[in-house]
Amino acid sequence: MKRIARTLMPVGLAAALVTPVLTAQAEAHAQVPGPARVAAVQSENGEVGAAKAYSRNTTLSRAKSWLTANHGTRVPYSQSRTFGGYRTDCSGYVSMALKLAKPGTNTVGLTSSRYTRKIKMSSLRKGDLVIDANGSNTTRHVVIFVKWTSGAHKSYVAYEQRGGYGTDRSVRSYGLGADQYDAYRPKKYG
């Protein structure tokens, strides 16, 4: 019994000495507001600075993920179902790629100044949006611009969630002719 007491006494004493230090550190950390804790990031060279804006590559990576997210196949299109908490229509898909609040905003909502700003089609960069916000919920559409197919800018590669098919990466020319599509830049990119 004395042997157990001799072994446990130093352990108990160490715990008694360390606990106030750990508690003080935890309390000091808890007093720092949440955004302040996450707003600072350390760069590769060790400098601490503000967090970066949401990246275009992240948008494209998230968009691409739905090509195989449904047990190795594309996520099917639906205006009434969800996948991972996001609607599986075109605007729900874009909301997912931009990591907006679930279940996602609608196509008209994506054109609001809260999320995007209108740009010229010639200014499109990867991760920008091409949107037709006119008409009804069965005619409006949005795609995520990936890249131009050539320097002529007559068509481009885009990710989209299209009716009757689901997630797709295809060549499109929306917004380049006499249609109602316009280009928008998500504000998340800074």
DAJOWO-V224242 format. One record per pair of residues at least 4 apart in sequence whose ideal C-beta (glycine too) atoms are under 8 Angstrom apart, sorted by the first residue. I is the first residue (numbers start at 0). J is the second residue. Records with the same first field share a line. If there is no record, write none. Layout:
I: J, J
//
This chain:
0: 4
1: 5
2: 6
3: 7
4: 8
5: 9
6: 10
7: 11
8: 12
9: 13
10: 14
11: 15
12: 16
13: 17
14: 18
16: 20
17: 21
18: 22
19: 23
20: 24
21: 25
22: 26
23: 27
24: 28
25: 29
26: 30
27: 31
28: 36
31: 35, 36
32: 36
33: 37
34: 38
35: 39
37: 50
38: 49, 50
39: 47, 48, 49, 50
40: 47, 48, 49, 50, 51
41: 45, 46, 47
42: 46, 47, 48
52: 187, 188, 189
53: 57, 58, 97, 98, 185, 187, 188
54: 58, 126, 188
55: 59, 124, 125, 126, 188
56: 60, 125, 126
57: 61, 98
58: 62, 96, 97, 126, 143, 185, 187
59: 63, 96, 125, 126, 143, 145, 158
60: 64
61: 65, 95, 96, 97, 98
62: 92, 93, 95, 96, 143, 158
63: 158, 168
64: 68
65: 69, 73, 74, 82, 92, 95, 160, 165, 166
66: 73, 166, 167, 168
67: 71, 72, 73
68: 73, 74, 82, 83, 166
69: 73, 74, 75, 82, 165
73: 164, 165, 166, 167
74: 82, 87, 92, 160, 165, 166
75: 80, 87, 165
76: 87, 88, 89, 160, 161, 162, 163, 164, 165
77: 86, 87, 88
78: 86, 88, 136
80: 86, 87
81: 85, 86, 87, 91, 101, 102
82: 87
83: 95
84: 101, 102
85: 91, 92, 94, 95, 101, 102, 103
86: 90, 91, 92, 94, 102, 103
87: 91, 92, 160, 165
88: 92, 160, 162
89: 93, 106, 139, 140, 141, 142, 159, 160, 161
90: 94, 103, 104, 105, 106, 108, 109, 139, 141
91: 95, 102, 103, 160
92: 96, 103, 158, 159, 160, 166
93: 97, 103, 109, 128, 141, 143, 160
94: 99, 100, 101, 102, 103, 104, 109
95: 99, 103
96: 143, 158
97: 114, 185, 187
98: 187
99: 103, 104, 114
100: 104
104: 108, 109, 111, 114
105: 109, 136, 139
106: 110, 130, 131, 132, 136, 139, 140, 141
107: 111, 132, 139
108: 113, 114
109: 114, 115, 128, 130, 132, 141, 183
110: 114, 115, 117, 130, 132, 181, 183
111: 115
112: 116
113: 186
114: 185, 186, 187
115: 128, 183, 184, 185, 186
116: 183, 184, 186
117: 181, 182, 183
118: 122, 123, 127, 182, 183, 184
119: 182
120: 129, 152, 174, 175, 181, 182
121: 152
122: 127, 182, 184
123: 127, 129, 144, 147, 155, 182
124: 144, 184
125: 144, 145, 146
126: 143, 144, 185, 188
127: 143, 144, 182, 183, 184, 185
128: 141, 142, 143, 144, 182, 183, 184, 185
129: 141, 142, 144, 157, 171, 173, 174, 180, 181, 182, 183
130: 139, 140, 141, 180, 181, 182, 183
131: 138, 139, 140, 141, 173, 178, 179, 180, 181
132: 139, 179, 181
133: 138, 139, 179
134: 138, 139, 179
135: 139
137: 162
140: 159, 161, 173, 180
141: 159
142: 157, 158, 159, 171, 173
143: 157, 158, 159
144: 155, 156, 157, 182
145: 155, 156, 157, 158, 168
146: 155, 156
147: 152, 154, 155, 156
148: 153, 154, 155, 156, 170
149: 153, 154
152: 175
153: 172, 175
154: 170, 171, 172, 175
155: 170, 171, 172
156: 168, 169, 170, 171
157: 168, 169, 170, 171, 173
158: 166, 167, 168
159: 166, 167, 169, 171
160: 165, 166, 167
161: 165, 167
172: 176
173: 178, 180
174: 178, 180, 181, 182
184: 188
//
